[in-house]
Amino acid sequence: MTEKLGPDKRHSFFHGGQTEQKVFEWDQTLEEVDIYITLPTGVPSKLFFCNIRSTHVQVGIKGNSTLYLDKRDKGQTWPSPILGQGQLDPYTVDLEQKRLMLQRFQEEGSMLK
């Protein structure tokens, strides 16, 4: 079973780098990327909107605070779930690659038993 990061270890993207304006948190496993969106204060969850297409994802105000993306290439490390936004620094990308590699070895080891 592939483990996800706990809420305190997820990667965060802040609007304009301002820590009080968190846009989303995210983590990844070998097979998927999870995006956790916290709606602004006073916005009811029924207004959250999400539209997933093969080439893009639209997220806005209109149901569910979590978004899951399946990876086309299992095991590939994503530096960010959104092209050009919230890129991880090279050191963190290296840590993510090592964490995912460990998950892959554990997953493959359990299949051999």
TINURO-408962 format. One record per residue (C-alpha): residue in three letters; residue number from 1; y, z, x. Coordinates in nm, 3 decimals, m for minus. Layout:
<atoms>
ALA  NUM  Y  Z  X
...
</atoms>
This chain:
<atoms>
MET  1  0.000  0.000  0.000
THR  2  0.331  m0.107  0.148
GLU  3  0.585  0.172  0.167
LYS  4  0.945  0.142  0.060
LEU  5  1.229  0.334  0.218
GLY  6  1.346  0.652  0.049
PRO  7  1.693  0.654  m0.107
ASP  8  1.836  0.836  0.196
LYS  9  1.711  0.564  0.438
ARG  10  1.807  0.247  0.251
HIS  11  2.057  0.004  0.398
SER  12  2.393  0.011  0.224
PHE  13  2.659  m0.255  0.176
PHE  14  3.013  m0.134  0.119
HIS  15  3.295  m0.351  m0.012
GLY  16  3.538  m0.417  0.271
GLY  17  3.356  m0.161  0.484
GLN  18  3.501  0.124  0.276
THR  19  3.235  0.394  0.241
GLU  20  3.360  0.501  m0.102
GLN  21  3.300  0.153  m0.248
LYS  22  2.921  0.106  m0.219
VAL  23  2.821  m0.226  m0.376
PHE  24  2.444  m0.200  m0.330
GLU  25  2.161  m0.049  m0.130
TRP  26  1.853  m0.240  m0.019
ASP  27  1.524  m0.217  0.163
GLN  28  1.234  m0.446  0.236
THR  29  0.859  m0.452  0.275
LEU  30  0.640  m0.725  0.415
GLU  31  0.642  m0.909  0.083
GLU  32  0.964  m0.826  m0.100
VAL  33  1.325  m0.720  m0.078
ASP  34  1.454  m0.457  m0.322
ILE  35  1.821  m0.432  m0.415
TYR  36  1.951  m0.116  m0.582
ILE  37  2.280  m0.151  m0.767
THR  38  2.484  0.144  m0.887
LEU  39  2.712  0.048  m1.171
PRO  40  3.073  0.162  m1.153
THR  41  3.156  0.487  m1.330
GLY  42  3.203  0.436  m1.703
VAL  43  3.010  0.107  m1.721
PRO  44  2.705  0.138  m1.950
SER  45  2.383  m0.012  m1.815
LYS  46  2.353  m0.241  m2.120
LEU  47  2.640  m0.444  m1.974
PHE  48  2.456  m0.525  m1.649
PHE  49  2.366  m0.895  m1.615
CYS  50  2.110  m1.059  m1.384
ASN  51  2.011  m1.426  m1.367
ILE  52  1.745  m1.526  m1.110
ARG  53  1.697  m1.892  m1.012
SER  54  1.492  m2.051  m0.735
THR  55  1.800  m2.101  m0.517
HIS  56  2.029  m1.813  m0.612
VAL  57  2.066  m1.481  m0.789
GLN  58  2.358  m1.389  m1.016
VAL  59  2.426  m1.021  m1.073
GLY  60  2.711  m0.881  m1.274
ILE  61  2.808  m0.635  m1.538
LYS  62  2.558  m0.667  m1.830
GLY  63  2.034  m0.399  m1.802
ASN  64  1.848  m0.288  m1.498
SER  65  1.984  m0.130  m1.180
THR  66  1.711  m0.262  m0.946
LEU  67  1.649  m0.619  m0.833
TYR  68  1.327  m0.730  m0.656
LEU  69  1.305  m1.051  m0.454
ASP  70  0.968  m1.183  m0.338
LYS  71  0.973  m1.316  0.015
ARG  72  0.864  m1.675  0.058
ASP  73  0.748  m1.598  0.413
LYS  74  0.557  m1.269  0.413
GLY  75  0.650  m1.045  0.704
GLN  76  0.983  m1.214  0.779
THR  77  1.260  m0.962  0.845
TRP  78  1.576  m1.023  0.644
PRO  79  1.903  m0.919  0.811
SER  80  2.062  m0.905  0.462
PRO  81  1.956  m0.987  0.106
ILE  82  2.283  m1.176  0.051
LEU  83  2.373  m1.463  0.283
GLY  84  2.681  m1.373  0.485
GLN  85  2.724  m1.025  0.338
GLY  86  2.620  m0.685  0.470
GLN  87  2.438  m0.812  0.777
LEU  88  2.242  m0.547  0.968
ASP  89  2.344  m0.499  1.329
PRO  90  2.095  m0.631  1.592
TYR  91  1.963  m0.282  1.670
THR  92  1.884  m0.211  1.304
VAL  93  1.721  m0.556  1.265
ASP  94  1.498  m0.468  1.561
LEU  95  1.403  m0.135  1.397
GLU  96  1.327  m0.316  1.069
GLN  97  1.103  m0.567  1.251
LYS  98  0.910  m0.283  1.416
ARG  99  0.875  m0.094  1.086
LEU  100  0.746  m0.404  0.906
MET  101  0.510  m0.486  1.193
LEU  102  0.363  m0.133  1.165
GLN  103  0.322  m0.183  0.788
ARG  104  0.141  m0.512  0.852
PHE  105  m0.098  m0.353  1.102
GLN  106  m0.168  m0.066  0.863
GLU  107  m0.222  m0.307  0.574
GLU  108  m0.456  m0.531  0.776
GLY  109  m0.642  m0.227  0.913
SER  110  m0.709  m0.094  0.566
MET  111  m0.847  m0.433  0.457
LEU  112  m1.099  m0.426  0.745
LYS  113  m1.247  m0.094  0.634
</atoms>
